[in-house]
Amino acid sequence: MLIDKKIEEIKWKLTEFSEHVVEMLSMSIKGLVERNREYLDKVIKDYEPRCNNLELEIDEMCISFIAQFSPRAKHLRTIFTALKMNNDLERMGDHIVNISQSAIFLIDKPPVKPLIDLPRMADEVKKMLSDSVKSFIDENAELAKSVCERDDVIDGLREQIVRELITYMISDPSTIERSLHLVRISGNLERIADLSTNICEDVIFIVKGELMKHHKVVKF
């Protein structure tokens, strides 16, 4: 059916968008770890504008779909989820720009501590994002639930990072500004993970008709 074909086209465009965001995040963390300003500038000047263009393109696809088909039931839930996911992906791009800006501040200054937890956190976030989009493409509620459960790992990593940095700031006040930028990076990573779980909660609603908030089924 034509309506299903159009939905598949929107899904694959969202996959392209998510892959772009994952690559953008990888480059921002690589720029931080390797102290490479070129990577970070590329994220801000090249990758972020591409995010904006993809968001506009997908918005147009979704609006045209609604105008052409007047979708109902599952088709309507799917297209509204696609619109929300599109907005979430664009917001993730903004968070990655924040990460890159903090990294630019940090790369020409002495390190506060070895960068071990932040790259690990970023790797987990990238997996969550990729799996959240895959759960939407495949309409896989079980995969979506597993992503929601992984959000606790990200929260734990951020808490650990913040605790350690507070210790550094107390013992050496000269590290405060650098430490706050590291805290900012961890906070932006956490927000990307939260947006990934938002996608998964919508997937669960599409597939199972269960409304989830904060990883729990909401009962009326």
BELLINDA-V655300 format. One line per field, one symbol per residue. ss: DSSP state (A for helix, B for strand, O for the rest). burial: + if it has 9 or more other C-alpha atoms within 8 Angstrom, else -. Layout:
# BELLINDA-V655300
ss->???
burial->???
This chain:
# BELLINDA-V655300
ss->OAAAAAAAAAAAAAAAAAAAAAAAAAAAAAAAAAOOAAAAAAAAAAAAAAAAAAAAAAAAAAAAAAAAAOOOAAAAAAAAAAAAAAAAAAAAAAAAAAAAAAAAAAOOOOOOOOOOAAAAAAAAAAAAAAAAAAAAAAOOAAAAAAAAAAAAAAAAAAAAAAAAAAAAAAAOAAAAAAAAAAAAAAAAAAAAAAAAAAAAAAAAAAAAOOOBBOOBBOOO
burial->-----++--++++++-++++++-++++++++++-+++-++++++-++++-++-++--++-++--++---------++++-++++++++++-++++++++++++++++----------++-++-+++-++++++++++-+++-+++-++-++--++-++--++--++-++-----++-++-+++++++++++++++++-+++++++++--+++--+-----
